[in-house]
Every structure is written in structure tokens, then in C-alpha cells.
């Protein structure tokens, strides 16, 4: 399998890998959007599987995370705009989109704003509902004073302990990658801007829009997700016609870290079945 290449497009650092296409298939490139507080590194096992299946996989570090410098104001809207600039810079006409956590809120909003650019969707551990509620950490980060106290108090050891309490796949390399988002005070404040811009009422104009995309959709969820409970997965399945739901036993919110082999198998199989 080819090595993952580290590249840059404008202000965005990204990982890319391509396999040799097989069976005459002309596959869409697969665009992978990470969640909080991760980076493109979270997709390492899936990228390997996508390349082995003959596909091109592209995973950016969102601004302020990983090796992408902070640009814009860190808000939800600025990240949606960054995804569109990245797509344009790479001249990606149409993609299969795979998202997790905040990458879902960003990516699905972008997909609905640019419906011709997305030919398939796989979503995990996220939400897209106007009546959504934030989990406890999200509410703390959204609260003036409390959020500053949270991000200012986190050191690397505490960060590592927090992640390892919520998922079993966080090795030292993963911790090192994800800690980059805490490198500067500006990056820490941008995390607060992201959460504080995350008013679910902004999704009211998007109701029904995912279904209107009319594209193959996979919903892959950790059965024990405490940040985005599994009820959200069932709600997506009800709202998106003919979507496929996969619940991963023994996995939590960070399902791609907890069971990377199962997740990679499900995503590649879904793309194969969909002819993508």
C-alpha cells in the first residue's frame, strides 16, 4: 500500500493516499473530516483500507488542529468555509464524505450548501438536529468563564488521561497529534469559539436537506457513545431514506479509534455496495 503523504493546500495541512484502482472502477475520492479534539490522524486505519480498495482518500486537519494553523475566527461557519476552500484548492468536483463528531456538523452543513459535490455520506457520533442538546463538556465550553477555565487547565498528561478514559485506541502517537490543538492560547480560545457558535437552532433551515441529497448514506455508531447517544443514530436512519445503520458493539464515541478494523470494513463495504 502506498504511504500516506503529508501535503498542504493553502492554509490546510492534509493527509492523502491513493491505491491502484481495480475492476475498472472510477471511484469518487473520499473526503474525511475529523471531529474534536482530533486531527486527520484519526483516519489512519480507514485511509489504509481505502487505498487497499483502490480509492483516493484525503483527510484535512481543520484550521487550528494538527498541522493546520489557526485561520478565521474558529467558528462553525469559518470551518464550513474552510472545507469549501480546501475542496476548491484541490479541484475536487465530487466526493464521498465521511465525518465524525464536529466534522459531522461541519461536513453535513457544507454538503447541504454544496449538494452537487457529495455523492455518498458516512456519518458517525454527530448530530444535525435543530432541537439538539450539548453534552456536559460542550455546555461547559459554551459557558463564559467556565470554558476558559476548562481549556486553560488542561495539560498534556491530563489531556491524555481524559482521552484514554473515553476510548481505548488512544496510543502515544495519537495523543501527540491531538495535543497540537492546545499549542497556543489562540488555538484554545478558538475551541471555545467553535462551541459557542454551535447553536443548534442554526440547523432549522437545513431540516430535511440531508434526505433531499438523495445519496447513499451509512450511519456507523459506537453502541456505547455517551457524547452522541445512539438515539441520534436511529433518528438519522428515520430521516434519511434507505440509509444503512451499523452499531459497533463495545465501542464508544471514538468508534474509529475503538474498533478501527470494523469501521474500515464497514465503510469500504458500504462504498463497494453503493458503487462509489
Order of alpha helices (4+ residues) and beta strands (2+ residues): beta-beta-beta-alpha-beta-alpha-beta-alpha-beta-alpha-alpha-alpha-alpha-alpha-alpha-beta-alpha-beta-alpha-alpha
